[in-house]
Amino acid sequence: MQIIQIYIFDIGGVMRKNKKGLVLFDLDSTLIEEETIDELAKLVGVEEEVKKITKDAMNGKIDFEESLRKRVALLKGLPIDSVKELVSKLKITKGAREAIEELKNRGYVVGVISGGFNIVTERIKKDLNLDYAYSNELIVKDEKLTGEVRGRVMSPTAKGEILEEIARRENIDLKDTVVVGDGANDIGMFKKAGFRIAFCAKEVLKKNADVVIDRRDLREILKYVK
C-alpha cells in the first residue's frame, strides 16, 4: 500500500503532517471476542435461534438487515440494566490494545464500524482510544428493549459508505485505507478499501481479502500495515 504524506495548516497556522492512513475494524468477533447479540440472546433463552440467524448472516446466506431485525425482535422485554451489565463483561480481543496503540503511533486514524450496537461501540471506543465509532441503536422504552433497532449500519453498502465519509473528512485517499473484519457484512467496506484483512473470518470474506489471518491475535495485522 503506497503511503502518501500531505502537509496542511491548522487554524493556528502551524504546519503539521496529515494522517498516514485510516484503519477501520469490525466489532463483533474482531475487536471483541464475542458476538454481542448472541450473548444477549442467552439472557432471554433464545440463544440457539439467534445463533443460527447470526451464522447465516455472517456467511452471507441471509440479508444482514433482515437478520438483525429478526434477532433483535427476539430480545424484546430484556431490561436495559441487564444489557449494560453484559456489555461491561465483553472481552477485548487479544492484541487489540497493543495493535491500536501502535497504529496510532504510526499516524493512523483508527475506528470501528459495527452492525451491532452503540452501547458496545461507545465502550470500546473509549477503552481503545478510537477516533471513530459507528453502529446501530437498540430502542428502549420503560427501561426494556422494545425489540426494535435503528441506525445506518444495516444496508450492504453502509460500511463502505462510512469508510468513504471518514476518509474524505480526514483528507485520506482511499488507497491508504485498511479494513479488518470477519463476516459477510464487512464486504461493503472491503470493496472500498485500499487494503483488506480477513481476521479469523468466514470463507465468504476471505475471498474478498488481500490478507487472511487465522491466528487470533490482532497484533498480527501490524506485519501488513506499516
C-alpha positions as CSV (number, residue, x, y, z in Angstrom):
1,M,0.0,0.0,0.0
2,Q,1.5,3.3,-1.1
3,I,1.8,5.8,1.7
4,I,1.3,9.5,1.0
5,Q,2.1,12.2,3.4
6,I,0.5,15.6,2.9
7,Y,1.2,18.8,4.8
8,I,-1.7,21.0,5.8
9,F,-2.1,24.1,8.0
10,D,-4.3,24.1,11.1
11,I,-6.3,27.0,12.3
12,G,-3.3,28.4,14.2
13,G,-1.2,28.4,11.0
14,V,1.3,25.7,12.3
15,M,2.4,23.2,9.7
16,R,1.6,19.6,10.6
17,K,1.6,16.3,8.8
18,N,-1.7,14.8,7.7
19,K,-2.6,11.4,9.0
20,K,-0.8,8.5,7.4
21,G,-3.9,6.5,6.6
22,L,-7.1,5.1,8.0
23,V,-7.8,1.7,9.6
24,L,-11.3,0.6,10.3
25,F,-12.3,-2.5,12.3
26,D,-15.4,-4.6,12.6
27,L,-16.5,-5.1,16.2
28,D,-18.1,-8.5,17.0
29,S,-15.6,-11.4,16.7
30,T,-13.0,-8.9,15.6
31,L,-12.2,-6.1,18.2
32,I,-14.1,-8.2,20.8
33,E,-14.2,-11.9,21.3
34,E,-18.0,-12.4,21.3
35,E,-20.9,-11.8,19.0
36,T,-22.8,-9.4,21.3
37,I,-26.3,-10.3,20.1
38,D,-25.6,-14.0,20.7
39,E,-24.6,-13.2,24.3
40,L,-27.8,-11.0,24.8
41,A,-29.9,-13.9,23.5
42,K,-28.6,-16.1,26.3
43,L,-30.2,-13.8,28.8
44,V,-33.7,-14.4,27.3
45,G,-33.3,-18.0,26.4
46,V,-33.3,-17.7,22.6
47,E,-29.6,-18.4,22.1
48,E,-29.8,-21.2,19.6
49,E,-32.4,-19.4,17.4
50,V,-30.3,-16.2,17.4
51,K,-27.0,-18.0,16.8
52,K,-28.4,-19.8,13.7
53,I,-29.6,-16.4,12.2
54,T,-26.2,-14.9,13.1
55,K,-24.3,-17.7,11.4
56,D,-26.4,-17.5,8.3
57,A,-25.9,-13.7,8.2
58,M,-22.1,-13.9,8.6
59,N,-21.9,-16.5,5.9
60,G,-23.9,-14.3,3.5
61,K,-26.9,-16.7,3.4
62,I,-29.4,-14.1,4.6
63,D,-29.6,-10.3,4.2
64,F,-27.9,-8.6,7.2
65,E,-30.6,-6.0,7.9
66,E,-33.3,-8.7,7.8
67,S,-31.3,-10.9,10.1
68,L,-30.6,-8.1,12.5
69,R,-34.2,-7.1,12.8
70,K,-35.2,-10.7,13.4
71,R,-32.6,-11.2,16.1
72,V,-33.4,-8.0,17.9
73,A,-37.1,-8.8,17.9
74,L,-36.3,-11.9,19.9
75,L,-34.8,-9.7,22.6
76,K,-38.0,-7.8,23.3
77,G,-38.5,-7.2,27.0
78,L,-34.9,-7.6,28.1
79,P,-34.1,-5.0,30.8
80,I,-31.5,-2.4,29.7
81,D,-29.7,-2.8,33.0
82,S,-29.1,-6.5,32.0
83,V,-27.7,-5.3,28.7
84,K,-25.4,-2.8,30.3
85,E,-24.1,-5.5,32.7
86,L,-23.3,-7.9,29.9
87,V,-21.6,-5.2,27.8
88,S,-19.3,-4.4,30.7
89,K,-18.1,-8.0,30.6
90,L,-17.4,-8.4,26.9
91,K,-13.7,-9.3,26.2
92,I,-11.5,-7.3,24.0
93,T,-9.6,-9.5,21.5
94,K,-6.0,-10.4,22.3
95,G,-3.6,-7.9,20.9
96,A,-6.2,-5.3,20.2
97,R,-4.9,-2.7,22.6
98,E,-1.3,-3.1,21.5
99,A,-2.2,-3.1,17.8
100,I,-4.3,0.1,18.0
101,E,-1.8,1.9,20.1
102,E,0.9,1.1,17.6
103,L,-1.3,2.1,14.6
104,K,-1.9,5.4,16.2
105,N,1.8,5.8,17.0
106,R,2.4,5.2,13.3
107,G,0.0,8.0,12.4
108,Y,-3.2,6.2,11.5
109,V,-6.7,7.3,12.2
110,V,-8.5,4.3,13.7
111,G,-12.1,3.4,14.1
112,V,-14.8,0.8,14.4
113,I,-17.9,0.2,12.2
114,S,-20.3,-2.3,13.5
115,G,-23.7,-3.7,12.5
116,G,-24.1,-4.1,16.2
117,F,-25.0,-1.6,18.9
118,N,-23.7,1.8,20.1
119,I,-23.9,0.7,23.7
120,V,-21.0,-1.6,22.9
121,T,-19.1,0.6,20.4
122,E,-19.0,3.6,22.7
123,R,-17.4,1.5,25.4
124,I,-14.9,0.0,23.0
125,K,-14.1,3.5,21.5
126,K,-13.3,4.8,25.0
127,D,-11.4,1.7,26.1
128,L,-9.2,1.6,23.0
129,N,-8.9,5.3,22.4
130,L,-10.5,5.1,18.9
131,D,-11.1,8.1,16.7
132,Y,-14.5,6.9,15.3
133,A,-17.3,4.5,16.2
134,Y,-20.4,3.8,14.0
135,S,-23.1,1.3,14.9
136,N,-26.8,0.9,15.4
137,E,-29.1,1.6,18.4
138,L,-31.3,-0.7,20.4
139,I,-34.7,1.0,21.1
140,V,-35.5,1.2,24.8
141,K,-38.9,2.0,26.4
142,D,-39.7,1.8,30.1
143,E,-36.1,0.5,30.7
144,K,-36.6,-2.5,28.5
145,L,-35.7,-3.4,24.9
146,T,-38.7,-2.9,22.6
147,G,-37.4,-5.5,20.1
148,E,-36.6,-2.7,17.6
149,V,-33.3,-1.4,16.2
150,R,-32.4,1.7,14.2
151,G,-29.2,3.1,12.6
152,R,-27.3,3.5,9.4
153,V,-25.1,0.3,9.6
154,M,-27.6,-2.1,8.3
155,S,-27.6,-2.0,4.5
156,P,-25.0,-4.0,2.4
157,T,-23.3,-0.7,1.4
158,A,-23.3,1.1,4.7
159,K,-19.8,0.2,5.9
160,G,-18.3,1.2,2.6
161,E,-20.1,4.5,2.6
162,I,-19.0,5.3,6.1
163,L,-15.4,4.4,5.2
164,E,-15.5,6.9,2.3
165,E,-17.1,9.5,4.5
166,I,-14.4,9.3,7.2
167,A,-11.6,9.3,4.5
168,R,-13.0,12.5,3.0
169,R,-13.3,14.1,6.4
170,E,-9.7,13.2,7.3
171,N,-8.3,14.0,3.8
172,I,-7.1,10.4,3.3
173,D,-7.0,8.8,-0.1
174,L,-9.0,5.5,-0.3
175,K,-5.9,3.7,-1.4
176,D,-4.4,4.5,2.1
177,T,-7.3,2.9,3.9
178,V,-7.2,-0.5,5.6
179,V,-10.2,-2.6,6.9
180,V,-10.3,-5.6,9.2
181,G,-13.3,-7.8,9.5
182,D,-14.6,-11.3,9.8
183,G,-18.1,-11.7,8.1
184,A,-20.2,-11.1,5.1
185,N,-21.5,-7.7,6.4
186,D,-17.9,-6.4,6.1
187,I,-17.9,-6.9,2.3
188,G,-19.2,-3.4,1.7
189,M,-16.1,-1.8,3.3
190,F,-13.8,-4.4,1.8
191,K,-14.9,-3.3,-1.7
192,K,-13.9,0.3,-1.0
193,A,-10.7,-0.1,1.0
194,G,-7.2,0.0,-0.3
195,F,-6.1,-3.0,1.7
196,R,-8.3,-5.7,3.2
197,I,-7.6,-8.0,6.1
198,A,-9.8,-11.0,6.9
199,F,-9.3,-11.8,10.6
200,C,-10.4,-15.3,11.8
201,A,-13.0,-14.8,9.1
202,K,-15.8,-16.7,7.3
203,E,-14.9,-18.1,3.8
204,V,-17.2,-15.6,2.1
205,L,-15.0,-12.7,3.4
206,K,-11.6,-14.4,2.8
207,K,-12.4,-14.5,-0.9
208,N,-12.5,-10.7,-0.8
209,A,-9.3,-10.2,1.2
210,D,-5.7,-9.3,0.4
211,V,-4.5,-11.0,3.6
212,V,-6.0,-13.7,5.7
213,I,-5.1,-14.0,9.4
214,D,-6.2,-17.1,11.2
215,R,-4.2,-16.6,14.4
216,R,-6.4,-14.9,17.0
217,D,-4.1,-12.0,17.9
218,L,-4.7,-8.6,16.4
219,R,-1.0,-7.7,16.7
220,E,-0.7,-9.9,13.6
221,I,-2.1,-7.0,11.4
222,L,1.0,-4.9,12.2
223,K,3.0,-7.1,9.9
224,Y,1.0,-5.8,7.0
225,V,0.1,-2.2,8.0
226,K,3.3,-0.3,8.0
